Structure formats: structure tokens, C-alpha cells
């Protein structure tokens, strides 16, 4: 029998995701079987925004990083077969030092920011320092949309995502009674690749 020990580390919650993506804007289509580890301090909202980041930058070489448990590591990374880091993706409001590190190691860097007014304040504070990075994309998701996305979180998920004209529709594949979630990302910097 186990007993609670406050000094004992909490384990990540594992989520299984079957994700079907139809990105009409980029001509990217595919089915993905993914495993996400949700750190004990990570909210469902942040975890599902990592899923959204996967959808927005879907690529056969894209994978989830080590997450919150490893400071200074990407939330998602795209690594080519030779080991070259093609894309570093952060979710949240990273400090400029982490974006500088990412820019020095990857061909492209993307930030998927959220948090409403906090995200806008973060961008205003970071913008001047980050303008020099040519290959930096910054996208913001509004709170109501990210919270609606968080409501889809489950230990086992089957989701369908359609990207068209900059909008992302995400629905639960096996339950049409659950309304689809519309995400309208706001691009603050950088062009779609």
C-alpha cells in the first residue's frame, strides 16, 4: 500500500491522441497517433494549446518536447532525419532569453502565446528585443477559444482538425454531439511557412 509523501514527485498524466489534420491552407493532410505527457503543474488549456501548435505546424518530423519538466527545451520540435533542428515551438509567454536560445539553435522559431491581456503585454515588452529574429513567428490565441479547446481534453482523444483561411476547427471525431471549437489565431509576427 502506498501512502502520500509530500516530498515525492508527482508523475505526469499520459494522454493518448488520435489526430486527423486537414490543413487546406498549407496542403498538409495526415493522421497522427500521439502521446502527450501532462506535467502535474500544466493546465488542460496549455496541454491542448500544445495540440493546437502541432496542428498549426504539422509535419512528419514534428514531435512533442520534454515539456514543463525541462526548462530551456522546446514544447514541440521539428528535427530532420540528419538531426538538424528545423523548428522550435514554445507555448505560453517565454522569456526573451529562451527565444534567443531557440533562434541560435533552430532554423525557425514559433511562439503560440495565450493569456488574453497578459499575452498582449508580454508581446509589447518583448517585441523590440525579438524583432531582429527573421524566422520568428508569434501567434496569439484568445482566452475564450483556448478555454473551449481545453474542454475537449481527455485521457483518450480522437480529434479532427481542419485549417482553412487561417481558422482552425477542432472537433471530437467520435462524438458529434460535442460542438466543434473554432480557433482564430492572431498572427503578431511572421508569415505562414
N, C-alpha and C positions, 0 to 999 in steps of 0.2 A: 504494500500500500504506500502510495506517495503522499507526502504532506507538503503543504505550501512552505516554501523557504523564500523570504523576501530577497535574499541575495542571489537566488537562482535566476539565470537569464530566461526570458520568455522566448518561445520559439515563434518563428514566422508561421502564418496561416497559408497553406497552399491552396491555390485556386486553379482549376483546370478550365481552359477556354478553347472552344471550337469557334473560330472566327472566319467568316466568309466576307471578303472585301471585293467590292466593285468600285474602283476609283476611275470614274469616267473621265475626269479632268486629266489624269496622267496616263490613262490607258493601262492601269495596273489591276489585275484580277487574280484572286487566289484564295485558297482555303488554307487555314493555318491551325495547327494543334499546338496550343501554347500552355505553359505552366508559369504562373505568377506566384511569387512569394511575397506575401504582405507582411511587412515588418510590424511588430506589435504597436509601434508608435505611428504607423501610417494609416491615414483615414481611407475609407472606401472611396471617397471623392478623388484623392490623389492616385490611388491604385487604378481607378477607372480612367483617369487622365493619362496614365501610362499606356493604357489600352488605346485611347484616342491618339496618342503620339504614334503608336505602332500603325494605326490606320492611316494617319496623315503621311507618314514616311515609309509606308510598306515597301519592303524589298526582300528578296530571298536571303540576303546576308544580314538583315536586321535582327537583333536579339535583345532581350532584356539584360541590363547590367545587374550588378550585385545589390543595388538599391540603397535604402537609407542606412544600412549597416556598414557601408563602406564610403566614408567621406572622400570626396575628390574623384569619385568614379561616376561614369555616366549612368543615367537611368535607363537609357537604351543606347545601343551602339551598332553601327554597321561596319563590319570588318570584312574586307575582301578575302578571297582564298589565299592570298600571299601574306595575310596578317596586317595589311595596311588599314589603319583606322580611317574610314571614309566619312563617317558622320557620328557626332557626339550629340546626344539629345538629353537635355535637362528638363525636368518638370518641376515647376514651382518658381521661386524667386531667388535664384542663385546669386551669390556674391560675385562681383566682377572678377575677383582673383580666380574663381573656378572657371569662368568663361575664358579668361586669358589662358589658363592651363589647357582647356579644351581646344582653343584656337591654335595653340602651339603643337598639339598632338594629332589633330584631325583635319581632314580636307574641308569639312563643313561642320558648323555648329548650329543647333536649333534649341530654342527655349520655348517651352509651352507653359506660359505663365497663367496663373489663376489667382483669385482672391479679391476680385472687384476693385475697389478704390485703392487697396494696398498694391495691387499689380500696377496700376497707373502711376502711383507714387514711386514704386520700385523702378519703373522704366524711366521716369523723369530724372531720378537720381543716377542711374547707370548710363543713360543714353550717350552723353558726351564721351565717357571713357570707352564705350563699346563701338562707337561709330567707325573706328579705324579697321575693324574686322570686316573685310569684304564678304566673307562667306558665312555671315551670321544671320539667322532668321529668328525673329521674335514674334510669337503669336500669343494672343490673349483669348481666354475663354471666359465668358460672363458667368457670374455665380449661379444664377438660376439654371443655366444649361449644364454646368458641371455637377450641380446637385441632382438634377434629373438623371444624369448619367450615372451618378453614384447609386441611385435607387435600383439600377439594373444589376448591381454586384451580387454575386452568389458564389458558393464554393465550386459549383459546376455551372458553366455558362455556355450557351450556344447563341452567338450573336451574328447578325448580318449587318454590314455597314456599306452604305452607298455614299460616294463622294461625287457631287456634281455642282458645278458653278460655285465652288468654294464652300458649299454647305455639306454637312455630314449628317446622314440619317442613320441611326443605330436602332435596331430592333432585336427583340428576343426571337430567335428562329423558331422555337417550338411552342410559343405562346402568343398567338395573335391578339389575345385579349389585353396584353400589356402594350400601351401606346408606344410608338416609336419616339425616340428622343432626337430632336433637331439641335445640332450644334452649328453655330455660325461663328467660326473663329475669326478674330480680328487681327489682321497682319499689321504689326507695327514697324517691322523692318524685314527686308529681304524679299526676294522674288521666289515663287514656287520653282522647285527644280524639275 
